[in-house]
């Protein structure tokens, strides 16, 4: 009985914690001509390998200061 009560309390605490999570604020992967090929690549990790061609320090659209490390782009920037 005590085990069931502990489980229920922990489950409720976890549910309340998850309900307090902030909404997603990260912009999705753009659905434009430049990023069209990324939507076609099935593997996120395979698609991530091509992001640095434009988003490196010397690329045409470098990442802003304070951006997390650029090795898992599609983890945050979801495809539609």
mmCIF file of the N, C-alpha and C atoms, coordinates in Angstrom:
data_MODEL
# 
_entry.id   MODEL 
# 
loop_
_atom_site.group_PDB 
_atom_site.id 
_atom_site.type_symbol 
_atom_site.label_atom_id 
_atom_site.label_alt_id 
_atom_site.label_comp_id 
_atom_site.label_asym_id 
_atom_site.label_entity_id 
_atom_site.label_seq_id 
_atom_site.pdbx_PDB_ins_code 
_atom_site.Cartn_x 
_atom_site.Cartn_y 
_atom_site.Cartn_z 
_atom_site.occupancy 
_atom_site.B_iso_or_equiv 
_atom_site.pdbx_formal_charge 
_atom_site.auth_seq_id 
_atom_site.auth_comp_id 
_atom_site.auth_asym_id 
_atom_site.auth_atom_id 
_atom_site.pdbx_PDB_model_num 
ATOM 1   N N  . UNK A 1 1  ? 0.828  -1.195 0.000   1.00 0.00 ? 1  UNK A N  1 
ATOM 2   C CA . UNK A 1 1  ? 0.000  0.000  0.000   1.00 0.00 ? 1  UNK A CA 1 
ATOM 3   C C  . UNK A 1 1  ? 0.874  1.261  0.000   1.00 0.00 ? 1  UNK A C  1 
ATOM 4   N N  . UNK A 1 2  ? 1.906  1.262  0.852   1.00 0.00 ? 2  UNK A N  1 
ATOM 5   C CA . UNK A 1 2  ? 2.798  2.416  0.943   1.00 0.00 ? 2  UNK A CA 1 
ATOM 6   C C  . UNK A 1 2  ? 3.519  2.648  -0.386  1.00 0.00 ? 2  UNK A C  1 
ATOM 7   N N  . UNK A 1 3  ? 3.889  1.569  -1.038  1.00 0.00 ? 3  UNK A N  1 
ATOM 8   C CA . UNK A 1 3  ? 4.567  1.674  -2.330  1.00 0.00 ? 3  UNK A CA 1 
ATOM 9   C C  . UNK A 1 3  ? 3.654  2.331  -3.375  1.00 0.00 ? 3  UNK A C  1 
ATOM 10  N N  . UNK A 1 4  ? 2.384  1.968  -3.362  1.00 0.00 ? 4  UNK A N  1 
ATOM 11  C CA . UNK A 1 4  ? 1.424  2.569  -4.299  1.00 0.00 ? 4  UNK A CA 1 
ATOM 12  C C  . UNK A 1 4  ? 1.236  4.056  -4.030  1.00 0.00 ? 4  UNK A C  1 
ATOM 13  N N  . UNK A 1 5  ? 1.198  4.444  -2.782  1.00 0.00 ? 5  UNK A N  1 
ATOM 14  C CA . UNK A 1 5  ? 1.049  5.855  -2.417  1.00 0.00 ? 5  UNK A CA 1 
ATOM 15  C C  . UNK A 1 5  ? 2.277  6.636  -2.864  1.00 0.00 ? 5  UNK A C  1 
ATOM 16  N N  . UNK A 1 6  ? 3.464  6.083  -2.627  1.00 0.00 ? 6  UNK A N  1 
ATOM 17  C CA . UNK A 1 6  ? 4.705  6.745  -3.057  1.00 0.00 ? 6  UNK A CA 1 
ATOM 18  C C  . UNK A 1 6  ? 4.729  6.905  -4.575  1.00 0.00 ? 6  UNK A C  1 
ATOM 19  N N  . UNK A 1 7  ? 4.306  5.871  -5.278  1.00 0.00 ? 7  UNK A N  1 
ATOM 20  C CA . UNK A 1 7  ? 4.262  5.937  -6.739  1.00 0.00 ? 7  UNK A CA 1 
ATOM 21  C C  . UNK A 1 7  ? 3.298  7.026  -7.204  1.00 0.00 ? 7  UNK A C  1 
ATOM 22  N N  . UNK A 1 8  ? 2.130  7.100  -6.591  1.00 0.00 ? 8  UNK A N  1 
ATOM 23  C CA . UNK A 1 8  ? 1.133  8.106  -6.967  1.00 0.00 ? 8  UNK A CA 1 
ATOM 24  C C  . UNK A 1 8  ? 1.648  9.516  -6.696  1.00 0.00 ? 8  UNK A C  1 
ATOM 25  N N  . UNK A 1 9  ? 2.302  9.714  -5.555  1.00 0.00 ? 9  UNK A N  1 
ATOM 26  C CA . UNK A 1 9  ? 2.838  11.034 -5.205  1.00 0.00 ? 9  UNK A CA 1 
ATOM 27  C C  . UNK A 1 9  ? 3.944  11.428 -6.179  1.00 0.00 ? 9  UNK A C  1 
ATOM 28  N N  . UNK A 1 10 ? 4.846  10.517 -6.478  1.00 0.00 ? 10 UNK A N  1 
ATOM 29  C CA . UNK A 1 10 ? 5.920  10.804 -7.431  1.00 0.00 ? 10 UNK A CA 1 
ATOM 30  C C  . UNK A 1 10 ? 5.368  11.084 -8.832  1.00 0.00 ? 10 UNK A C  1 
ATOM 31  N N  . UNK A 1 11 ? 4.373  10.328 -9.242  1.00 0.00 ? 11 UNK A N  1 
ATOM 32  C CA . UNK A 1 11 ? 3.760  10.555 -10.554 1.00 0.00 ? 11 UNK A CA 1 
ATOM 33  C C  . UNK A 1 11 ? 3.102  11.925 -10.622 1.00 0.00 ? 11 UNK A C  1 
ATOM 34  N N  . UNK A 1 12 ? 2.408  12.307 -9.573  1.00 0.00 ? 12 UNK A N  1 
ATOM 35  C CA . UNK A 1 12 ? 1.765  13.617 -9.520  1.00 0.00 ? 12 UNK A CA 1 
ATOM 36  C C  . UNK A 1 12 ? 2.808  14.732 -9.529  1.00 0.00 ? 12 UNK A C  1 
ATOM 37  N N  . UNK A 1 13 ? 3.887  14.548 -8.767  1.00 0.00 ? 13 UNK A N  1 
ATOM 38  C CA . UNK A 1 13 ? 4.953  15.553 -8.731  1.00 0.00 ? 13 UNK A CA 1 
ATOM 39  C C  . UNK A 1 13 ? 5.589  15.706 -10.113 1.00 0.00 ? 13 UNK A C  1 
ATOM 40  N N  . UNK A 1 14 ? 5.830  14.607 -10.797 1.00 0.00 ? 14 UNK A N  1 
ATOM 41  C CA . UNK A 1 14 ? 6.402  14.654 -12.143 1.00 0.00 ? 14 UNK A CA 1 
ATOM 42  C C  . UNK A 1 14 ? 5.450  15.346 -13.116 1.00 0.00 ? 14 UNK A C  1 
ATOM 43  N N  . UNK A 1 15 ? 4.175  15.040 -13.023 1.00 0.00 ? 15 UNK A N  1 
ATOM 44  C CA . UNK A 1 15 ? 3.187  15.674 -13.889 1.00 0.00 ? 15 UNK A CA 1 
ATOM 45  C C  . UNK A 1 15 ? 3.147  17.181 -13.653 1.00 0.00 ? 15 UNK A C  1 
ATOM 46  N N  . UNK A 1 16 ? 3.140  17.603 -12.413 1.00 0.00 ? 16 UNK A N  1 
ATOM 47  C CA . UNK A 1 16 ? 3.124  19.032 -12.098 1.00 0.00 ? 16 UNK A CA 1 
ATOM 48  C C  . UNK A 1 16 ? 4.393  19.722 -12.598 1.00 0.00 ? 16 UNK A C  1 
ATOM 49  N N  . UNK A 1 17 ? 5.530  19.057 -12.457 1.00 0.00 ? 17 UNK A N  1 
ATOM 50  C CA . UNK A 1 17 ? 6.792  19.606 -12.946 1.00 0.00 ? 17 UNK A CA 1 
ATOM 51  C C  . UNK A 1 17 ? 6.743  19.811 -14.461 1.00 0.00 ? 17 UNK A C  1 
ATOM 52  N N  . UNK A 1 18 ? 6.249  18.811 -15.193 1.00 0.00 ? 18 UNK A N  1 
ATOM 53  C CA . UNK A 1 18 ? 6.193  18.897 -16.652 1.00 0.00 ? 18 UNK A CA 1 
ATOM 54  C C  . UNK A 1 18 ? 5.181  19.937 -17.131 1.00 0.00 ? 18 UNK A C  1 
ATOM 55  N N  . UNK A 1 19 ? 4.119  20.128 -16.387 1.00 0.00 ? 19 UNK A N  1 
ATOM 56  C CA . UNK A 1 19 ? 3.125  21.139 -16.762 1.00 0.00 ? 19 UNK A CA 1 
ATOM 57  C C  . UNK A 1 19 ? 3.659  22.559 -16.603 1.00 0.00 ? 19 UNK A C  1 
ATOM 58  N N  . UNK A 1 20 ? 4.697  22.732 -15.794 1.00 0.00 ? 20 UNK A N  1 
ATOM 59  C CA . UNK A 1 20 ? 5.296  24.048 -15.582 1.00 0.00 ? 20 UNK A CA 1 
ATOM 60  C C  . UNK A 1 20 ? 6.355  24.392 -16.628 1.00 0.00 ? 20 UNK A C  1 
ATOM 61  N N  . UNK A 1 21 ? 6.657  23.455 -17.514 1.00 0.00 ? 21 UNK A N  1 
ATOM 62  C CA . UNK A 1 21 ? 7.692  23.681 -18.530 1.00 0.00 ? 21 UNK A CA 1 
ATOM 63  C C  . UNK A 1 21 ? 7.282  24.828 -19.454 1.00 0.00 ? 21 UNK A C  1 
ATOM 64  N N  . UNK A 1 22 ? 8.234  25.664 -19.845 1.00 0.00 ? 22 UNK A N  1 
ATOM 65  C CA . UNK A 1 22 ? 7.906  26.776 -20.751 1.00 0.00 ? 22 UNK A CA 1 
ATOM 66  C C  . UNK A 1 22 ? 7.581  26.264 -22.155 1.00 0.00 ? 22 UNK A C  1 
ATOM 67  N N  . UNK A 1 23 ? 6.883  27.086 -22.914 1.00 0.00 ? 23 UNK A N  1 
ATOM 68  C CA . UNK A 1 23 ? 6.572  26.720 -24.294 1.00 0.00 ? 23 UNK A CA 1 
ATOM 69  C C  . UNK A 1 23 ? 7.834  26.808 -25.141 1.00 0.00 ? 23 UNK A C  1 
ATOM 70  N N  . UNK A 1 24 ? 7.820  26.094 -26.270 1.00 0.00 ? 24 UNK A N  1 
ATOM 71  C CA . UNK A 1 24 ? 8.961  26.134 -27.185 1.00 0.00 ? 24 UNK A CA 1 
ATOM 72  C C  . UNK A 1 24 ? 9.109  27.529 -27.768 1.00 0.00 ? 24 UNK A C  1 
ATOM 73  N N  . UNK A 1 25 ? 10.328 28.038 -27.749 1.00 0.00 ? 25 UNK A N  1 
ATOM 74  C CA . UNK A 1 25 ? 10.582 29.359 -28.325 1.00 0.00 ? 25 UNK A CA 1 
ATOM 75  C C  . UNK A 1 25 ? 11.576 29.294 -29.479 1.00 0.00 ? 25 UNK A C  1 
ATOM 76  N N  . UNK A 1 26 ? 12.146 28.123 -29.701 1.00 0.00 ? 26 UNK A N  1 
ATOM 77  C CA . UNK A 1 26 ? 13.120 27.963 -30.782 1.00 0.00 ? 26 UNK A CA 1 
ATOM 78  C C  . UNK A 1 26 ? 12.402 27.975 -32.125 1.00 0.00 ? 26 UNK A C  1 
ATOM 79  N N  . UNK A 1 27 ? 12.922 28.727 -33.054 1.00 0.00 ? 27 UNK A N  1 
ATOM 80  C CA . UNK A 1 27 ? 12.291 28.793 -34.376 1.00 0.00 ? 27 UNK A CA 1 
ATOM 81  C C  . UNK A 1 27 ? 12.459 27.456 -35.099 1.00 0.00 ? 27 UNK A C  1 
ATOM 82  N N  . UNK A 1 28 ? 11.449 27.056 -35.875 1.00 0.00 ? 28 UNK A N  1 
ATOM 83  C CA . UNK A 1 28 ? 11.575 25.803 -36.627 1.00 0.00 ? 28 UNK A CA 1 
ATOM 84  C C  . UNK A 1 28 ? 12.537 25.971 -37.800 1.00 0.00 ? 28 UNK A C  1 
ATOM 85  N N  . UNK A 1 29 ? 12.910 24.861 -38.385 1.00 0.00 ? 29 UNK A N  1 
ATOM 86  C CA . UNK A 1 29 ? 13.735 24.890 -39.591 1.00 0.00 ? 29 UNK A CA 1 
ATOM 87  C C  . UNK A 1 29 ? 12.939 25.611 -40.675 1.00 0.00 ? 29 UNK A C  1 
ATOM 88  N N  . UNK A 1 30 ? 13.496 26.648 -41.293 1.00 0.00 ? 30 UNK A N  1 
ATOM 89  C CA . UNK A 1 30 ? 12.743 27.390 -42.311 1.00 0.00 ? 30 UNK A CA 1 
ATOM 90  C C  . UNK A 1 30 ? 12.291 26.491 -43.462 1.00 0.00 ? 30 UNK A C  1 
ATOM 91  N N  . UNK A 1 31 ? 11.107 26.752 -43.952 1.00 0.00 ? 31 UNK A N  1 
ATOM 92  C CA . UNK A 1 31 ? 10.563 25.992 -45.081 1.00 0.00 ? 31 UNK A CA 1 
ATOM 93  C C  . UNK A 1 31 ? 10.719 26.845 -46.337 1.00 0.00 ? 31 UNK A C  1 
ATOM 94  N N  . UNK A 1 32 ? 11.979 27.020 -46.748 1.00 0.00 ? 32 UNK A N  1 
ATOM 95  C CA . UNK A 1 32 ? 12.273 27.846 -47.917 1.00 0.00 ? 32 UNK A CA 1 
ATOM 96  C C  . UNK A 1 32 ? 13.177 27.076 -48.875 1.00 0.00 ? 32 UNK A C  1 
ATOM 97  N N  . UNK A 1 33 ? 13.526 27.708 -49.971 1.00 0.00 ? 33 UNK A N  1 
ATOM 98  C CA . UNK A 1 33 ? 14.340 27.070 -51.005 1.00 0.00 ? 33 UNK A CA 1 
ATOM 99  C C  . UNK A 1 33 ? 15.715 26.651 -50.473 1.00 0.00 ? 33 UNK A C  1 
ATOM 100 N N  . UNK A 1 34 ? 16.313 27.477 -49.634 1.00 0.00 ? 34 UNK A N  1 
ATOM 101 C CA . UNK A 1 34 ? 17.652 27.198 -49.110 1.00 0.00 ? 34 UNK A CA 1 
ATOM 102 C C  . UNK A 1 34 ? 17.656 25.939 -48.244 1.00 0.00 ? 34 UNK A C  1 
ATOM 103 N N  . UNK A 1 35 ? 16.622 25.756 -47.429 1.00 0.00 ? 35 UNK A N  1 
ATOM 104 C CA . UNK A 1 35 ? 16.572 24.646 -46.487 1.00 0.00 ? 35 UNK A CA 1 
ATOM 105 C C  . UNK A 1 35 ? 15.754 23.457 -46.994 1.00 0.00 ? 35 UNK A C  1 
ATOM 106 N N  . UNK A 1 36 ? 15.277 23.502 -48.227 1.00 0.00 ? 36 UNK A N  1 
ATOM 107 C CA . UNK A 1 36 ? 14.416 22.439 -48.760 1.00 0.00 ? 36 UNK A CA 1 
ATOM 108 C C  . UNK A 1 36 ? 15.087 21.072 -48.695 1.00 0.00 ? 36 UNK A C  1 
ATOM 109 N N  . UNK A 1 37 ? 16.369 21.012 -48.981 1.00 0.00 ? 37 UNK A N  1 
ATOM 110 C CA . UNK A 1 37 ? 17.053 19.708 -48.979 1.00 0.00 ? 37 UNK A CA 1 
ATOM 111 C C  . UNK A 1 37 ? 17.100 19.084 -47.589 1.00 0.00 ? 37 UNK A C  1 
ATOM 112 N N  . UNK A 1 38 ? 17.105 19.907 -46.546 1.00 0.00 ? 38 UNK A N  1 
ATOM 113 C CA . UNK A 1 38 ? 17.142 19.375 -45.183 1.00 0.00 ? 38 UNK A CA 1 
ATOM 114 C C  . UNK A 1 38 ? 15.834 18.681 -44.817 1.00 0.00 ? 38 UNK A C  1 
ATOM 115 N N  . UNK A 1 39 ? 14.749 19.120 -45.417 1.00 0.00 ? 39 UNK A N  1 
ATOM 116 C CA . UNK A 1 39 ? 13.457 18.483 -45.166 1.00 0.00 ? 39 UNK A CA 1 
ATOM 117 C C  . UNK A 1 39 ? 13.380 17.119 -45.847 1.00 0.00 ? 39 UNK A C  1 
ATOM 118 N N  . UNK A 1 40 ? 14.185 16.910 -46.869 1.00 0.00 ? 40 UNK A N  1 
ATOM 119 C CA . UNK A 1 40 ? 14.159 15.652 -47.621 1.00 0.00 ? 40 UNK A CA 1 
ATOM 120 C C  . UNK A 1 40 ? 15.080 14.587 -47.038 1.00 0.00 ? 40 UNK A C  1 
ATOM 121 N N  . UNK A 1 41 ? 16.089 14.990 -46.278 1.00 0.00 ? 41 UNK A N  1 
ATOM 122 C CA . UNK A 1 41 ? 17.032 14.029 -45.687 1.00 0.00 ? 41 UNK A CA 1 
ATOM 123 C C  . UNK A 1 41 ? 16.359 13.388 -44.477 1.00 0.00 ? 41 UNK A C  1 
ATOM 124 N N  . UNK A 1 42 ? 16.213 12.078 -44.504 1.00 0.00 ? 42 UNK A N  1 
ATOM 125 C CA . UNK A 1 42 ? 15.498 11.375 -43.431 1.00 0.00 ? 42 UNK A CA 1 
ATOM 126 C C  . UNK A 1 42 ? 16.207 11.466 -42.078 1.00 0.00 ? 42 UNK A C  1 
ATOM 127 N N  . UNK A 1 43 ? 17.488 11.244 -42.065 1.00 0.00 ? 43 UNK A N  1 
ATOM 128 C CA . UNK A 1 43 ? 18.255 11.222 -40.823 1.00 0.00 ? 43 UNK A CA 1 
ATOM 129 C C  . UNK A 1 43 ? 18.593 12.640 -40.364 1.00 0.00 ? 43 UNK A C  1 
ATOM 130 N N  . UNK A 1 44 ? 18.195 12.969 -39.140 1.00 0.00 ? 44 UNK A N  1 
ATOM 131 C CA . UNK A 1 44 ? 18.510 14.292 -38.593 1.00 0.00 ? 44 UNK A CA 1 
ATOM 132 C C  . UNK A 1 44 ? 20.017 14.487 -38.500 1.00 0.00 ? 44 UNK A C  1 
ATOM 133 N N  . UNK A 1 45 ? 20.720 13.455 -38.068 1.00 0.00 ? 45 UNK A N  1 
ATOM 134 C CA . UNK A 1 45 ? 22.178 13.573 -37.921 1.00 0.00 ? 45 UNK A CA 1 
ATOM 135 C C  . UNK A 1 45 ? 22.859 13.782 -39.269 1.00 0.00 ? 45 UNK A C  1 
ATOM 136 N N  . UNK A 1 46 ? 22.331 13.151 -40.288 1.00 0.00 ? 46 UNK A N  1 
ATOM 137 C CA . UNK A 1 46 ? 22.897 13.340 -41.628 1.00 0.00 ? 46 UNK A CA 1 
ATOM 138 C C  . UNK A 1 46 ? 22.624 14.763 -42.110 1.00 0.00 ? 46 UNK A C  1 
ATOM 139 N N  . UNK A 1 47 ? 21.440 15.268 -41.857 1.00 0.00 ? 47 UNK A N  1 
ATOM 140 C CA . UNK A 1 47 ? 21.098 16.638 -42.261 1.00 0.00 ? 47 UNK A CA 1 
ATOM 141 C C  . UNK A 1 47 ? 21.939 17.652 -41.494 1.00 0.00 ? 47 UNK A C  1 
ATOM 142 N N  . UNK A 1 48 ? 22.184 17.394 -40.208 1.00 0.00 ? 48 UNK A N  1 
ATOM 143 C CA . UNK A 1 48 ? 22.979 18.307 -39.376 1.00 0.00 ? 48 UNK A CA 1 
ATOM 144 C C  . UNK A 1 48 ? 24.378 18.548 -39.937 1.00 0.00 ? 48 UNK A C  1 
ATOM 145 N N  . UNK A 1 49 ? 24.913 17.571 -40.642 1.00 0.00 ? 49 UNK A N  1 
ATOM 146 C CA . UNK A 1 49 ? 26.274 17.682 -41.168 1.00 0.00 ? 49 UNK A CA 1 
ATOM 147 C C  . UNK A 1 49 ? 26.414 18.817 -42.187 1.00 0.00 ? 49 UNK A C  1 
ATOM 148 N N  . UNK A 1 50 ? 25.310 19.235 -42.783 1.00 0.00 ? 50 UNK A N  1 
ATOM 149 C CA . UNK A 1 50 ? 25.359 20.248 -43.842 1.00 0.00 ? 50 UNK A CA 1 
ATOM 150 C C  . UNK A 1 50 ? 25.087 21.665 -43.336 1.00 0.00 ? 50 UNK A C  1 
ATOM 151 N N  . UNK A 1 51 ? 24.684 21.819 -42.088 1.00 0.00 ? 51 UNK A N  1 
ATOM 152 C CA . UNK A 1 51 ? 24.331 23.146 -41.550 1.00 0.00 ? 51 UNK A CA 1 
ATOM 153 C C  . UNK A 1 51 ? 25.530 24.093 -41.516 1.00 0.00 ? 51 UNK A C  1 
ATOM 154 N N  . UNK A 1 52 ? 26.697 23.550 -41.205 1.00 0.00 ? 52 UNK A N  1 
ATOM 155 C CA . UNK A 1 52 ? 27.890 24.389 -41.040 1.00 0.00 ? 52 UNK A CA 1 
ATOM 156 C C  . UNK A 1 52 ? 28.313 25.084 -42.330 1.00 0.00 ? 52 UNK A C  1 
ATOM 157 N N  . UNK A 1 53 ? 27.865 24.582 -43.475 1.00 0.00 ? 53 UNK A N  1 
ATOM 158 C CA . UNK A 1 53 ? 28.267 25.233 -44.729 1.00 0.00 ? 53 UNK A CA 1 
ATOM 159 C C  . UNK A 1 53 ? 27.774 26.677 -44.791 1.00 0.00 ? 53 UNK A C  1 
ATOM 160 N N  . UNK A 1 54 ? 26.666 26.988 -44.170 1.00 0.00 ? 54 UNK A N  1 
ATOM 161 C CA . UNK A 1 54 ? 26.155 28.374 -44.134 1.00 0.00 ? 54 UNK A CA 1 
ATOM 162 C C  . UNK A 1 54 ? 26.266 29.012 -42.748 1.00 0.00 ? 54 UNK A C  1 
ATOM 163 N N  . UNK A 1 55 ? 26.191 28.179 -41.709 1.00 0.00 ? 55 UNK A N  1 
ATOM 164 C CA . UNK A 1 55 ? 26.103 28.717 -40.354 1.00 0.00 ? 55 UNK A CA 1 
ATOM 165 C C  . UNK A 1 55 ? 27.406 28.648 -39.556 1.00 0.00 ? 55 UNK A C  1 
ATOM 166 N N  . UNK A 1 56 ? 28.544 28.526 -40.237 1.00 0.00 ? 56 UNK A N  1 
ATOM 167 C CA . UNK A 1 56 ? 29.840 28.582 -39.549 1.00 0.00 ? 56 UNK A CA 1 
ATOM 168 C C  . UNK A 1 56 ? 30.237 30.046 -39.371 1.00 0.00 ? 56 UNK A C  1 
ATOM 169 N N  . UNK A 1 57 ? 31.325 30.295 -38.665 1.00 0.00 ? 57 UNK A N  1 
ATOM 170 C CA . UNK A 1 57 ? 31.776 31.679 -38.431 1.00 0.00 ? 57 UNK A CA 1 
ATOM 171 C C  . UNK A 1 57 ? 31.997 32.440 -39.731 1.00 0.00 ? 57 UNK A C  1 
ATOM 172 N N  . UNK A 1 58 ? 32.474 31.759 -40.750 1.00 0.00 ? 58 UNK A N  1 
ATOM 173 C CA . UNK A 1 58 ? 32.758 32.406 -42.030 1.00 0.00 ? 58 UNK A CA 1 
ATOM 174 C C  . UNK A 1 58 ? 31.664 32.178 -43.068 1.00 0.00 ? 58 UNK A C  1 
ATOM 175 N N  . UNK A 1 59 ? 30.556 31.550 -42.666 1.00 0.00 ? 59 UNK A N  1 
ATOM 176 C CA . UNK A 1 59 ? 29.467 31.276 -43.598 1.00 0.00 ? 59 UNK A CA 1 
ATOM 177 C C  . UNK A 1 59 ? 28.633 32.516 -43.877 1.00 0.00 ? 59 UNK A C  1 
ATOM 178 N N  . UNK A 1 60 ? 27.670 32.371 -44.767 1.00 0.00 ? 60 UNK A N  1 
ATOM 179 C CA . UNK A 1 60 ? 26.841 33.526 -45.142 1.00 0.00 ? 60 UNK A CA 1 
ATOM 180 C C  . UNK A 1 60 ? 25.845 33.913 -44.055 1.00 0.00 ? 60 UNK A C  1 
ATOM 181 N N  . UNK A 1 61 ? 25.555 32.997 -43.131 1.00 0.00 ? 61 UNK A N  1 
ATOM 182 C CA . UNK A 1 61 ? 24.622 33.297 -42.043 1.00 0.00 ? 61 UNK A CA 1 
ATOM 183 C C  . UNK A 1 61 ? 25.145 32.678 -40.744 1.00 0.00 ? 61 UNK A C  1 
ATOM 184 N N  . UNK A 1 62 ? 26.205 33.267 -40.150 1.00 0.00 ? 62 UNK A N  1 
ATOM 185 C CA . UNK A 1 62 ? 26.810 32.683 -38.947 1.00 0.00 ? 62 UNK A CA 1 
ATOM 186 C C  . UNK A 1 62 ? 25.847 32.688 -37.760 1.00 0.00 ? 62 UNK A C  1 
ATOM 187 N N  . UNK A 1 63 ? 26.078 31.762 -36.849 1.00 0.00 ? 63 UNK A N  1 
ATOM 188 C CA . UNK A 1 63 ? 25.243 31.673 -35.645 1.00 0.00 ? 63 UNK A CA 1 
ATOM 189 C C  . UNK A 1 63 ? 25.507 32.869 -34.738 1.00 0.00 ? 63 UNK A C  1 
ATOM 190 N N  . UNK A 1 64 ? 24.483 33.337 -34.019 1.00 0.00 ? 64 UNK A N  1 
ATOM 191 C CA . UNK A 1 64 ? 24.676 34.478 -33.114 1.00 0.00 ? 64 UNK A CA 1 
ATOM 192 C C  . UNK A 1 64 ? 25.516 34.089 -31.901 1.00 0.00 ? 64 UNK A C  1 
ATOM 193 N N  . UNK A 1 65 ? 26.079 35.081 -31.239 1.00 0.00 ? 65 UNK A N  1 
ATOM 194 C CA . UNK A 1 65 ? 26.837 34.835 -30.009 1.00 0.00 ? 65 UNK A CA 1 
ATOM 195 C C  . UNK A 1 65 ? 25.929 34.171 -28.980 1.00 0.00 ? 65 UNK A C  1 
ATOM 196 N N  . UNK A 1 66 ? 26.473 33.242 -28.244 1.00 0.00 ? 66 UNK A N  1 
ATOM 197 C CA . UNK A 1 66 ? 25.710 32.563 -27.205 1.00 0.00 ? 66 UNK A CA 1 
ATOM 198 C C  . UNK A 1 66 ? 24.874 31.395 -27.706 1.00 0.00 ? 66 UNK A C  1 
ATOM 199 N N  . UNK A 1 67 ? 24.937 31.095 -29.001 1.00 0.00 ? 67 UNK A N  1 
ATOM 200 C CA . UNK A 1 67 ? 24.189 29.962 -29.553 1.00 0.00 ? 67 UNK A CA 1 
ATOM 201 C C  . UNK A 1 67 ? 24.821 28.671 -29.051 1.00 0.00 ? 67 UNK A C  1 
ATOM 202 N N  . UNK A 1 68 ? 24.014 27.659 -28.706 1.00 0.00 ? 68 UNK A N  1 
ATOM 203 C CA . UNK A 1 68 ? 24.588 26.374 -28.275 1.00 0.00 ? 68 UNK A CA 1 
ATOM 204 C C  . UNK A 1 68 ? 25.475 25.775 -29.366 1.00 0.00 ? 68 UNK A C  1 
ATOM 205 N N  . UNK A 1 69 ? 26.315 24.810 -29.010 1.00 0.00 ? 69 UNK A N  1 
ATOM 206 C CA . UNK A 1 69 ? 27.200 24.178 -29.997 1.00 0.00 ? 69 UNK A CA 1 
ATOM 207 C C  . UNK A 1 69 ? 26.405 23.657 -31.202 1.00 0.00 ? 69 UNK A C  1 
ATOM 208 N N  . UNK A 1 70 ? 26.916 23.872 -32.397 1.00 0.00 ? 70 UNK A N  1 
ATOM 209 C CA . UNK A 1 70 ? 26.156 23.557 -33.617 1.00 0.00 ? 70 UNK A CA 1 
ATOM 210 C C  . UNK A 1 70 ? 26.324 22.129 -34.129 1.00 0.00 ? 70 UNK A C  1 
ATOM 211 N N  . UNK A 1 71 ? 26.150 21.134 -33.287 1.00 0.00 ? 71 UNK A N  1 
ATOM 212 C CA . UNK A 1 71 ? 26.296 19.772 -33.793 1.00 0.00 ? 71 UNK A CA 1 
ATOM 213 C C  . UNK A 1 71 ? 24.993 18.981 -33.756 1.00 0.00 ? 71 UNK A C  1 
ATOM 214 N N  . UNK A 1 72 ? 23.940 19.520 -33.187 1.00 0.00 ? 72 UNK A N  1 
ATOM 215 C CA . UNK A 1 72 ? 22.628 18.861 -33.177 1.00 0.00 ? 72 UNK A CA 1 
ATOM 216 C C  . UNK A 1 72 ? 21.551 19.886 -33.514 1.00 0.00 ? 72 UNK A C  1 
ATOM 217 N N  . UNK A 1 73 ? 21.660 20.502 -34.664 1.00 0.00 ? 73 UNK A N  1 
ATOM 218 C CA . UNK A 1 73 ? 20.771 21.605 -35.067 1.00 0.00 ? 73 UNK A CA 1 
ATOM 219 C C  . UNK A 1 73 ? 19.298 21.205 -35.042 1.00 0.00 ? 73 UNK A C  1 
ATOM 220 N N  . UNK A 1 74 ? 18.990 20.033 -35.612 1.00 0.00 ? 74 UNK A N  1 
ATOM 221 C CA . UNK A 1 74 ? 17.593 19.626 -35.741 1.00 0.00 ? 74 UNK A CA 1 
ATOM 222 C C  . UNK A 1 74 ? 17.021 19.051 -34.453 1.00 0.00 ? 74 UNK A C  1 
ATOM 223 N N  . UNK A 1 75 ? 17.810 19.020 -33.399 1.00 0.00 ? 75 UNK A N  1 
ATOM 224 C CA . UNK A 1 75 ? 17.272 18.651 -32.091 1.00 0.00 ? 75 UNK A CA 1 
ATOM 225 C C  . UNK A 1 75 ? 16.378 19.780 -31.594 1.00 0.00 ? 75 UNK A C  1 
ATOM 226 N N  . UNK A 1 76 ? 16.792 21.019 -31.819 1.00 0.00 ? 76 UNK A N  1 
ATOM 227 C CA . UNK A 1 76 ? 16.009 22.195 -31.395 1.00 0.00 ? 76 UNK A CA 1 
ATOM 228 C C  . UNK A 1 76 ? 15.164 22.761 -32.534 1.00 0.00 ? 76 UNK A C  1 
ATOM 229 N N  . UNK A 1 77 ? 15.765 22.892 -33.710 1.00 0.00 ? 77 UNK A N  1 
ATOM 230 C CA . UNK A 1 77 ? 15.066 23.482 -34.852 1.00 0.00 ? 77 UNK A CA 1 
ATOM 231 C C  . UNK A 1 77 ? 14.315 22.376 -35.584 1.00 0.00 ? 77 UNK A C  1 
ATOM 232 N N  . UNK A 1 78 ? 13.083 22.162 -35.178 1.00 0.00 ? 78 UNK A N  1 
ATOM 233 C CA . UNK A 1 78 ? 12.273 21.053 -35.692 1.00 0.00 ? 78 UNK A CA 1 
ATOM 234 C C  . UNK A 1 78 ? 11.871 21.282 -37.145 1.00 0.00 ? 78 UNK A C  1 
ATOM 235 N N  . UNK A 1 79 ? 11.770 20.168 -37.859 1.00 0.00 ? 79 UNK A N  1 
ATOM 236 C CA . UNK A 1 79 ? 11.237 20.214 -39.226 1.00 0.00 ? 79 UNK A CA 1 
ATOM 237 C C  . UNK A 1 79 ? 9.714  20.202 -39.137 1.00 0.00 ? 79 UNK A C  1 
ATOM 238 N N  . UNK A 1 80 ? 9.066  20.822 -40.111 1.00 0.00 ? 80 UNK A N  1 
ATOM 239 C CA . UNK A 1 80 ? 7.591  20.847 -40.108 1.00 0.00 ? 80 UNK A CA 1 
ATOM 240 C C  . UNK A 1 80 ? 7.026  19.507 -40.494 1.00 0.00 ? 80 UNK A C  1 
# 
